[in-house]
């Protein structure tokens, strides 16, 4: 007679055999083990569960769903059967049906952490963020040592711009994961975003030691090493990725953009084929194309660089679409109408009186990174890089009013709230700065949209506005791999319009803002570094320091496309760069007629 213990031993033996086969990467063997077991025990729900998982690994989604459904019929009170079916439905992109399965699992067993965790992931995919928060919190109440749930909660917090709380979650994930490679990598990503690249590098190196085959960790380490100015080490990471995954588009683009000398030419035939091959990812082609454009540009092959950049921008534009010019014009018109001298005069008591923040604004590639690097070389200064926090706080203010971020200053009517927001921003600004640093810069270029909000929070702050020859500026943007959200970057007519609107808005700010604004022209900095550096330092009220002239020797992380230029002494070859491309880019000259 078969006893209950016999059944349990049989199931345990089956699970062990299946896991052994999967550990050896032989899912077909695992399937055969399940099939053999089901011939003798056709109504064993666990065998159906295991077989459903194996079929999913084999890519047989329909069969997996049928088998997993049968498991729920055989054991309808077992939450594991419903959770397993839900995971299979997620893989088939039947997310709403999966949610019903996970809800059934936690209804049967409210202390089932797996069910809550899986429910949170599915809810997140359908945009139900609040419910996703509650579900993952339930998972952690049941099991407060669950590392993957801390990662899920941290990711949700990042999306909701609760960055400090997210960082705590990723640290908890590292603390509780017995094999913390993934948790460490996610923590490293967040630390890198916050400018703590040294710690990010250490975590990524440790993660790679734990799992040297994780390509994503090698990619992130390469990017971090670039931020720290370690070109050869970054290239070594990229070569490792390309050996493991030769078609990795992002890494191929980064490698081509960075490699020097004769190295890299052996990849060109493969790269050209990838760019011309129909059916490949448009974004992948864009990433490779931007890297190839830099490869040719560095070698003075301007015709080839033009061809590569043209294909890259066409691929990116086919995904993102063009700039909404009318929307941008309307936004600038509304900003100029809303923010007048009287507006700021009526709110002169808002915010904090500190003059510590320095906002470096302007178009991307207009010299903002160079300006910050010069300032950061001064012992009284710190460069915080491109912080997202001013825009983040502006979005926070307008969320409850269903308004656009540029309206944050309009919506901010309470003096106490303005001081609280100013403290929040200062916490972010000072995060990596030495204590008691008199001046800290935020060089997020597009903060020029948010200067009214900045003026309310910090009426004594200073603004440095960077400008550059429009043709050189437009060309430099067009050849750079910018965030796809920057839709103006892929077309010279869009760039001409965007530049004209930025200049129109900055002219307005010059007239109405209570903030001190200094205009810095890139070409003048190149022609007279000491004169312009002295002008910058005097504007910030600091004594002159010769170290500002050796800005390229300053050892700090730089997380912008200009990271390599500012690690060199000042040079003039970027001035008038557009002339080398004019024969191959008639649309550039058309969009920017000779002044």
Phi and psi in degrees as a GROMACS rama.xvg file:
@    title "Ramachandran Plot"
@    xaxis  label "Phi"
@    yaxis  label "Psi"
@TYPE xy
-77.838  126.86  UNK-2
-99.2749  170.142  UNK-3
-62.1861  -36.7403  UNK-4
-64.6012  -37.0497  UNK-5
-61.6613  -42.7476  UNK-6
-61.647  -45.1071  UNK-7
-63.9414  -40.9218  UNK-8
-63.8769  -38.3218  UNK-9
-64.1485  -43.4462  UNK-10
-66.372  -40.7679  UNK-11
-63.3934  -41.3558  UNK-12
-64.8685  -40.4653  UNK-13
-62.821  -47.2688  UNK-14
-60.5251  -43.9432  UNK-15
-61.6857  -43.0958  UNK-16
-65.8398  -41.881  UNK-17
-64.4243  -45.3712  UNK-18
-63.1419  -38.9527  UNK-19
-61.0666  -42.7692  UNK-20
-64.9671  -40.1964  UNK-21
-69.8695  -37.8892  UNK-22
-61.6431  -30.4308  UNK-23
-88.9864  8.30523  UNK-24
59.5112  43.1792  UNK-25
-127.623  70.1042  UNK-26
-61.5725  -28.0768  UNK-27
-64.6156  -35.8861  UNK-28
-66.2619  -41.8908  UNK-29
-60.5549  -39.7749  UNK-30
-63.855  -43.1859  UNK-31
-63.11  -37.3629  UNK-32
-63.2261  -43.9232  UNK-33
-64.9059  -44.4618  UNK-34
-60.1836  -43.5975  UNK-35
-61.7941  -42.6719  UNK-36
-64.5554  -41.167  UNK-37
-70.0782  -22.6714  UNK-38
-65.6965  -32.8705  UNK-39
-94.1757  -21.9723  UNK-40
-137.087  72.3085  UNK-41
-66.1483  -15.1902  UNK-42
-109.951  22.2145  UNK-43
-81.2183  109.981  UNK-44
-65.2368  -34.2641  UNK-45
-64.2907  -39.5288  UNK-46
-62.0299  -38.8812  UNK-47
-64.9976  -40.6735  UNK-48
-60.0137  -49.1413  UNK-49
-63.6068  -41.438  UNK-50
-64.9829  -38.152  UNK-51
-59.5784  -41.8911  UNK-52
-64.219  -43.31  UNK-53
-65.1708  -43.22  UNK-54
-61.8035  -35.2155  UNK-55
-63.6557  -42.4976  UNK-56
-63.25  -31.5546  UNK-57
-81.8777  -1.22496  UNK-58
81.4111  14.3716  UNK-59
-99.7439  75.4584  UNK-60
-64.3649  -42.9345  UNK-61
-64.3696  -45.1975  UNK-62
-63.874  -39.5011  UNK-63
-60.8963  -43.4982  UNK-64
-64.0915  -41.5829  UNK-65
-61.6954  -45.8925  UNK-66
-66.5929  -42.6159  UNK-67
-66.3073  -35.6701  UNK-68
-63.7664  -40.3623  UNK-69
-61.4879  -35.7731  UNK-70
-62.0813  -39.6847  UNK-71
-67.5138  -30.1275  UNK-72
-72.2328  -35.919  UNK-73
-76.833  -30.5559  UNK-74
-137.824  69.7414  UNK-75
-67.5334  -16.1993  UNK-76
-96.767  1.75587  UNK-77
-93.54  113.087  UNK-78
-62.9534  -24.6994  UNK-79
-65.4342  -35.2302  UNK-80
-65.1294  -39.4433  UNK-81
-71.0314  -38.7314  UNK-82
-66.3155  -40.738  UNK-83
-63.5002  -41.7985  UNK-84
-63.4435  -39.8218  UNK-85
-60.1465  -41.5156  UNK-86
-64.3113  -38.5785  UNK-87
-66.1706  -39.3481  UNK-88
-65.6641  -35.683  UNK-89
-61.6027  -43.9209  UNK-90
-63.8756  -26.6016  UNK-91
-90.0969  6.39877  UNK-92
63.0137  27.7878  UNK-93
-99.7517  68.4457  UNK-94
-66.9596  -41.4577  UNK-95
-67.5632  -37.5277  UNK-96
-65.9998  -36.6726  UNK-97
-63.5034  -40.6546  UNK-98
-58.6258  -41.2145  UNK-99
-61.5343  -37.9483  UNK-100
-66.6103  -45.5039  UNK-101
-65.5108  -36.6332  UNK-102
-64.5272  -37.7865  UNK-103
-64.5989  -39.3714  UNK-104
-61.6601  -46.7705  UNK-105
-77.3467  -23.3796  UNK-106
-67.4601  -38.6848  UNK-107
-71.7552  -34.2509  UNK-108
-142.272  89.2658  UNK-109
-61.2768  -15.5201  UNK-110
-100.247  22.7147  UNK-111
-94.0233  97.2653  UNK-112
-63.1965  -39.4547  UNK-113
-57.4343  -42.9024  UNK-114
-62.6088  -45.2553  UNK-115
-64.6088  -41.0642  UNK-116
-61.2201  -48.5319  UNK-117
-65.9801  -36.3265  UNK-118
-62.5902  -40.6614  UNK-119
-61.2858  -45.2115  UNK-120
-60.8895  -41.9676  UNK-121
-68.3165  -41.308  UNK-122
-62.989  -38.3449  UNK-123
-61.4492  -38.6623  UNK-124
-66.2309  -24.4651  UNK-125
-97.3149  8.76525  UNK-126
80.1951  10.9671  UNK-127
-90.9753  71.5662  UNK-128
-63.9248  -43.0626  UNK-129
-63.0232  -43.9776  UNK-130
-67.0697  -34.7131  UNK-131
-63.183  -41.5212  UNK-132
-56.5213  -50.3419  UNK-133
-62.673  -39.4409  UNK-134
-66.5985  -45.003  UNK-135
-70.7081  -30.7429  UNK-136
-64.9827  -37.4068  UNK-137
-63.5944  -41.4272  UNK-138
-58.4569  -39.7791  UNK-139
-78.4914  -25.8312  UNK-140
-66.6401  -38.646  UNK-141
-71.0989  -44.1607  UNK-142
-135.665  90.33  UNK-143
-72.9835  4.23793  UNK-144
-109.842  12.202  UNK-145
-82.6461  105.785  UNK-146
-64.6624  -43.6155  UNK-147
-65.8083  -29.428  UNK-148
-71.2888  -34.8401  UNK-149
-63.2498  -37.3252  UNK-150
-65.7205  -42.9425  UNK-151
-61.2081  -45.7955  UNK-152
-63.523  -41.128  UNK-153
-61.4601  -42.1161  UNK-154
-62.877  -40.3608  UNK-155
-63.2248  -40.6715  UNK-156
-66.4417  -37.1555  UNK-157
-61.2804  -45.0194  UNK-158
-60.8032  -30.1004  UNK-159
-97.1958  14.5685  UNK-160
60.6309  28.2585  UNK-161
-98.4391  74.678  UNK-162
-72.6375  -38.5394  UNK-163
-65.0419  -42.2351  UNK-164
-65.733  -36.6338  UNK-165
-63.0196  -42.1349  UNK-166
-60.2622  -40.3579  UNK-167
-60.5127  -41.5375  UNK-168
-62.873  -44.4174  UNK-169
-65.5578  -35.0295  UNK-170
-66.9457  -37.5391  UNK-171
-64.9102  -37.897  UNK-172
-61.3577  -43.9208  UNK-173
-62.3872  -41.5977  UNK-174
-65.4965  -30.8615  UNK-175
-103.948  -6.40942  UNK-176
-89.0142  119.746  UNK-177
-66.7315  -23.93  UNK-178
-127.441  80.873  UNK-179
-81.6357  23.989  UNK-180
-56.5852  -51.7567  UNK-181
-66.0421  -43.5332  UNK-182
-63.6663  -41.0015  UNK-183
-64.8586  -39.3375  UNK-184
-63.5382  -41.2676  UNK-185
-68.6186  -38.9385  UNK-186
-62.9805  -41.2254  UNK-187
-61.4245  -40.6915  UNK-188
-59.7318  -44.3688  UNK-189
-69.4572  -39.8682  UNK-190
-62.3756  -39.7049  UNK-191
-63.1861  -42.663  UNK-192
-59.6585  -31.0402  UNK-193
-91.2769  4.61307  UNK-194
90.7135  -1.36609  UNK-195
-89.6074  67.4175  UNK-196
-75.1891  -26.0137  UNK-197
-65.0585  -45.9311  UNK-198
-68.3086  -36.4271  UNK-199
-60.2559  -43.4029  UNK-200
-60.3258  -44.7215  UNK-201
-61.1614  -43.1582  UNK-202
-65.5738  -42.6707  UNK-203
-65.3667  -39.4345  UNK-204
-64.0197  -37.9486  UNK-205
-68.0359  -39.3221  UNK-206
-62.6952  -39.517  UNK-207
-67.8533  -35.9161  UNK-208
-62.4289  -34.463  UNK-209
-76.2568  -35.786  UNK-210
-143.561  83.8987  UNK-211
-68.3397  -9.54801  UNK-212
-94.8615  0.0177645  UNK-213
-79.3654  103.153  UNK-214
-61.9496  -38.4556  UNK-215
-59.8457  -37.4562  UNK-216
-65.2353  -39.0927  UNK-217
-64.0642  -39.4483  UNK-218
-62.2595  -49.6535  UNK-219
-64.0003  -37.0769  UNK-220
-65.6878  -40.8848  UNK-221
-59.3848  -44.4448  UNK-222
-64.6745  -40.8004  UNK-223
-64.8766  -40.5548  UNK-224
-65.8951  -35.0644  UNK-225
-61.5061  -44.2914  UNK-226
-58.4618  -31.8341  UNK-227
-90.2926  2.81391  UNK-228
81.5974  16.1905  UNK-229
-99.8696  80.8475  UNK-230
-64.188  -48.2575  UNK-231
-64.7262  -39.6458  UNK-232
-65.6087  -39.3957  UNK-233
-63.0753  -44.8896  UNK-234
-60.1981  -37.914  UNK-235
-60.5182  -41.392  UNK-236
-62.475  -44.7482  UNK-237
-65.245  -37.5086  UNK-238
-63.5593  -39.2218  UNK-239
-60.2138  -44.7532  UNK-240
-63.0093  -44.1573  UNK-241
-67.92  -27.1688  UNK-242
-71.3272  -38.0421  UNK-243
-80.336  -33.3552  UNK-244
-144.945  81.0215  UNK-245
-55.9094  -29.1068  UNK-246
-93.7086  16.3939  UNK-247
-64.9793  107.659  UNK-248
-65.1089  -47.0862  UNK-249
-61.0592  -46.6482  UNK-250
-67.7151  -38.6031  UNK-251
-61.441  -41.4203  UNK-252
-63.0992  -45.2184  UNK-253
-64.4057  -41.5653  UNK-254
-61.1871  -48.7873  UNK-255
-63.3873  -36.6787  UNK-256
-69.1776  -25.6305  UNK-257
-101.996  -31.7308  UNK-258
-67.194  145.849  UNK-259
-120.084  169.886  UNK-260
66.6109  -144.335  UNK-261
-84.17  -13.421  UNK-262
-64.6667  144.052  UNK-263
105.671  -24.9543  UNK-264
-63.473  -28.0027  UNK-265
-66.7492  -16.7847  UNK-266
-90.3906  -13.4145  UNK-267
-62.6705  -40.2514  UNK-268
-62.3049  -43.5266  UNK-269
-64.9879  -38.9964  UNK-270
-65.6413  -45.9458  UNK-271
-60.5999  -40.9221  UNK-272
-62.8624  -40.3969  UNK-273
-64.5352  -37.4463  UNK-274
-70.8453  -30.2553  UNK-275
-93.0792  -11.4006  UNK-276
-73.5681  123.1  UNK-277
-71.2091  149.985  UNK-278
92.4769  -17.9115  UNK-279
-72.9522  160.992  UNK-280
-57.0989  130.398  UNK-281
-63.3267  -42.4728  UNK-282
-65.8929  -37.6311  UNK-283
-61.1608  -42.1642  UNK-284
-63.7241  -37.7364  UNK-285
-63.0049  -45.714  UNK-286
-61.6706  -43.7156  UNK-287
-67.4435  -41.5334  UNK-288
-62.7912  -41.5166  UNK-289
-64.1638  -40.2899  UNK-290
-64.6316  -41.5362  UNK-291
-65.3707  -36.6606  UNK-292
-61.141  -41.9093  UNK-293
-67.2034  -37.9748  UNK-294
-57.0023  -49.138  UNK-295
-71.5672  -38.0656  UNK-296
-61.2486  -42.5056  UNK-297
-61.6639  -26.6628  UNK-298
-98.9168  8.41108  UNK-299
74.4561  14.6711  UNK-300
-92.3027  76.9861  UNK-301
-70.8584  -34.4987  UNK-302
-63.5181  -46.5778  UNK-303
-66.0107  -37.6277  UNK-304
-63.6201  -40.8688  UNK-305
-60.7683  -45.0402  UNK-306
-61.3427  -44.049  UNK-307
-65.5641  -44.7625  UNK-308
-67.2759  -34.7139  UNK-309
-62.1854  -44.1408  UNK-310
-67.0661  -38.7483  UNK-311
-62.0637  -46.8344  UNK-312
-69.5886  -34.2399  UNK-313
-64.3269  -41.49  UNK-314
-64.9268  -46.1347  UNK-315
-63.3168  -43.0762  UNK-316
-67.1749  -31.1539  UNK-317
-66.3251  -21.3718  UNK-318
-94.2517  -44.8057  UNK-319
-89.097  -27.4846  UNK-320
84.9482  176.026  UNK-321
-82.4935  171.383  UNK-322
-66.907  138.015  UNK-323
-83.6179  88.1396  UNK-324
-64.974  -41.917  UNK-325
-65.3574  -37.5439  UNK-326
-64.0578  -40.7528  UNK-327
-66.6233  -44.1666  UNK-328
-60.0243  -43.3998  UNK-329
-62.4536  -39.7377  UNK-330
-63.8716  -45.4298  UNK-331
-64.0135  -42.0006  UNK-332
-57.9575  -44.2662  UNK-333
-67.1323  -39.6167  UNK-334
-61.3648  -45.9076  UNK-335
-66.6335  -33.1746  UNK-336
-73.2803  -35.0824  UNK-337
-78.1364  -35.3656  UNK-338
-107.758  105.944  UNK-339
-120.917  167.646  UNK-340
-56.1915  -36.3697  UNK-341
-65.9847  -36.5568  UNK-342
-57.2921  -47.2693  UNK-343
-74.6261  -33.2148  UNK-344
-62.6198  -39.8541  UNK-345
-69.6416  -17.3644  UNK-346
-118.783  26.7102  UNK-347
-67.3723  -14.6294  UNK-348
-93.6379  3.73462  UNK-349
-80.1208  161.553  UNK-350
76.3552  -159.8  UNK-351
-115.824  149.931  UNK-352
-81.5884  -3.86314  UNK-353
-61.2539  144.48  UNK-354
-109.322  22.551  UNK-355
-67.1817  -42.0892  UNK-356
-70.0804  138.957  UNK-357
-125.044  117.392  UNK-358
-98.2194  114.984  UNK-359
-99.3591  114.922  UNK-360
-127.62  172.096  UNK-361
142.267  -171.207  UNK-362
-72.9411  149.492  UNK-363
-55.3955  147.514  UNK-364
65.7289  25.7442  UNK-365
-102.622  3.15605  UNK-366
108.692  11.9034  UNK-367
-65.5111  -40.9788  UNK-368
-67.3989  -42.3986  UNK-369
-59.4583  -44.7448  UNK-370
-60.711  -46.1232  UNK-371
-65.7802  -36.7837  UNK-372
-65.0784  -38.4998  UNK-373
-62.6922  -45.7341  UNK-374
-66.4216  -42.462  UNK-375
-66.0456  -19.7831  UNK-376
-73.758  -13.4217  UNK-377
-80.1773  135.89  UNK-378
-64.5694  -18.1517  UNK-379
-91.4611  -0.321258  UNK-380
-117.479  157.83  UNK-381
-141.445  135.061  UNK-382
-98.8266  114.07  UNK-383
-85.3564  -7.37775  UNK-384
82.5648  -160.061  UNK-385
-90.1435  94.2397  UNK-386
-84.3851  141.137  UNK-387
-88.8382  2.11121  UNK-388
-77.2841  -32.6496  UNK-389
-63.5511  -46.9678  UNK-390
-65.3293  -37.5043  UNK-391
-61.0593  -46.5668  UNK-392
-67.9168  -34.6889  UNK-393
-62.4253  -42.9825  UNK-394
-63.3786  -38.0731  UNK-395
-61.6573  -40.648  UNK-396
-64.6776  -41.93  UNK-397
-87.4407  -10.6439  UNK-398
-56.2885  -48.3205  UNK-399
-73.4573  -13.385  UNK-400
-101.598  0.697379  UNK-401
52.7323  48.0205  UNK-402
-119.824  171.649  UNK-403
-83.6908  153.43  UNK-404
-56.3196  -32.5257  UNK-405
-64.5898  -17.2429  UNK-406
-87.3138  5.30491  UNK-407
-56.6225  -42.0753  UNK-408
-65.6518  -33.7472  UNK-409
-65.2661  -41.9289  UNK-410
-75.494  -18.617  UNK-411
-85.7966  94.7468  UNK-412
-108.281  -11.2918  UNK-413
-101.346  125.255  UNK-414
-62.8146  -40.5746  UNK-415
-63.6594  -41.5126  UNK-416
-63.2981  -39.349  UNK-417
-63.9542  -36.725  UNK-418
-70.6684  -38.3108  UNK-419
-63.8007  -43.7907  UNK-420
-64.9496  -37.7993  UNK-421
-63.0558  -41.2522  UNK-422
-64.0105  -39.9764  UNK-423
-59.8859  -44.1432  UNK-424
-65.9039  -42.4975  UNK-425
-61.7635  -35.7497  UNK-426
-59.7333  -41.3359  UNK-427
-70.5304  -41.4986  UNK-428
-62.8616  -37.6774  UNK-429
-89.7598  1.30229  UNK-430
-54.9632  -46.0623  UNK-431
-108.063  7.4667  UNK-432
-85.6901  152.543  UNK-433
-62.7738  152.382  UNK-434
-64.0426  144.429  UNK-435
61.4993  31.1036  UNK-436
-75.7017  122.175  UNK-437
-63.4689  -35.4358  UNK-438
-132.547  133.253  UNK-439
-131.759  128.036  UNK-440
-99.0499  145.871  UNK-441
-119.11  111.386  UNK-442
-104.106  40.2781  UNK-443
-73.2245  106.098  UNK-444
-57.1087  -40.5245  UNK-445
-78.5461  5.64082  UNK-446
-63.5456  -7.80679  UNK-447
-61.2447  -21.6739  UNK-448
-71.5563  -23.265  UNK-449
-113.663  21.5079  UNK-450
-70.0151  -25.1702  UNK-451
-65.1921  -43.3061  UNK-452
-63.917  -43.1712  UNK-453
-60.8133  -38.5921  UNK-454
-65.9176  -34.16  UNK-455
-72.3752  -37.013  UNK-456
-75.1557  -37.1367  UNK-457
-137.789  77.5572  UNK-458
-63.7311  -13.5694  UNK-459
-105.688  8.62401  UNK-460
-68.3294  164.55  UNK-461
-115.483  149.306  UNK-462
-122.675  130.425  UNK-463
-111.968  119.222  UNK-464
-103.801  116.135  UNK-465
-93.1593  134.795  UNK-466
-131.09  157.832  UNK-467
-151.231  156.223  UNK-468
-48.0886  128.053  UNK-469
-60.184  -35.1657  UNK-470
-69.5316  -45.0932  UNK-471
-64.6249  -40.7099  UNK-472
-63.2867  -46.3338  UNK-473
-64.2269  -43.8663  UNK-474
-61.4472  -43.3007  UNK-475
-63.7237  -39.8354  UNK-476
-65.937  -45.2249  UNK-477
-61.3457  -30.4624  UNK-478
-93.3288  3.07223  UNK-479
-106.287  146.87  UNK-480
-83.3716  85.0383  UNK-481
-87.0153  165.477  UNK-482
-52.2069  133.287  UNK-483
-56.1951  -20.5173  UNK-484
-65.6547  -21.793  UNK-485
-82.7554  76.5931  UNK-486
-67.2068  -20.5236  UNK-487
-68.6649  -14.7435  UNK-488
-79.5489  -9.1145  UNK-489
-103.386  1.66919  UNK-490
-149.585  134.813  UNK-491
-70.066  -32.9942  UNK-492
-66.5084  -40.9815  UNK-493
-63.8414  -39.7558  UNK-494
-63.962  -41.6941  UNK-495
-60.8478  -40.9043  UNK-496
-67.4149  -44.8324  UNK-497
-62.2047  -43.6708  UNK-498
-62.42  -41.3601  UNK-499
-63.4239  -37.3982  UNK-500
-72.2789  -36.317  UNK-501
-63.1404  -42.1844  UNK-502
-69.2274  -34.8279  UNK-503
-64.7874  -43.2928  UNK-504
-68.3314  -41.8886  UNK-505
-65.7969  -33.6653  UNK-506
-63.5659  -37.7195  UNK-507
-66.1097  -46.084  UNK-508
-59.7097  -37.4241  UNK-509
-58.2429  -33.6606  UNK-510
-83.8331  -32.3926  UNK-511
-113.056  -24.2765  UNK-512
-72.5685  143.051  UNK-513
-78.9343  -1.49121  UNK-514
-83.5309  148.553  UNK-515
-76.3678  128.423  UNK-516
-121.918  129.283  UNK-517
-113.948  126.339  UNK-518
-93.0115  129.886  UNK-519
-123.56  123.638  UNK-520
-97.087  125.391  UNK-521
-55.2095  -46.089  UNK-522
-62.4083  -32.304  UNK-523
-72.6946  -33.5939  UNK-524
-65.6087  -41.9083  UNK-525
-64.9299  -40.1458  UNK-526
-75.9337  -29.7948  UNK-527
-145.227  75.237  UNK-528
-58.2902  -49.9708  UNK-529
-64.9045  -43.1169  UNK-530
-61.3007  -44.7756  UNK-531
-73.5022  -35.2602  UNK-532
-64.9021  -42.3902  UNK-533
-61.4528  -39.5914  UNK-534
-61.9336  -43.4521  UNK-535
-62.1217  -48.0397  UNK-536
-65.316  -39.6195  UNK-537
-63.5374  -39.1666  UNK-538
-59.8331  -33.4606  UNK-539
-89.3722  3.2888  UNK-540
72.0345  29.5291  UNK-541
-114.213  155.008  UNK-542
-70.6591  151.866  UNK-543
-66.6995  144.261  UNK-544
-139.778  126.912  UNK-545
-61.9234  -21.1401  UNK-546
-62.0104  -21.5848  UNK-547
-63.9856  -24.8122  UNK-548
-78.2168  -18.582  UNK-549
-107.587  40.6289  UNK-550
-55.5733  -31.2244  UNK-551
-69.4383  -15.7583  UNK-552
-91.3084  -5.03223  UNK-553
-72.9636  124.232  UNK-554
-89.2402  90.8822  UNK-555
-144.15  152.686  UNK-556
-70.344  139.179  UNK-557
-127.337  118.166  UNK-558
-111.67  48.4196  UNK-559
-134.616  167.868  UNK-560
-61.0242  -17.6051  UNK-561
-89.192  15.1422  UNK-562
-57.7425  -34.165  UNK-563
-84.4357  -34.4495  UNK-564
-62.7616  -40.3567  UNK-565
-80.3486  0.0026905  UNK-566
-96.1503  10.2593  UNK-567
-119.037  157.26  UNK-568
-58.8518  160.703  UNK-569
-58.6158  139.536  UNK-570
-140.726  161.929  UNK-571
-109.155  0.505965  UNK-572
-68.6289  -14.2989  UNK-573
-84.5168  -11.1022  UNK-574
-80.9375  124.458  UNK-575
73.2123  19.894  UNK-576
-60.5962  -29.5834  UNK-577
-59.3067  -26.3473  UNK-578
-63.7125  -32.0585  UNK-579
-67.7598  -24.0058  UNK-580
-102.016  -12.5809  UNK-581
-53.9358  -40.3078  UNK-582
-63.6672  -23.0667  UNK-583
-106.494  -7.49531  UNK-584
-130.811  70.8029  UNK-585
-60.5507  -26.454  UNK-586
-66.6262  -25.5801  UNK-587
-67.5114  -47.9208  UNK-588
-66.5393  -33.5089  UNK-589
-67.6965  -41.2811  UNK-590
-71.9629  -28.4835  UNK-591
-126.795  79.3033  UNK-592
-59.387  155.109  UNK-593
-56.3992  127.582  UNK-594
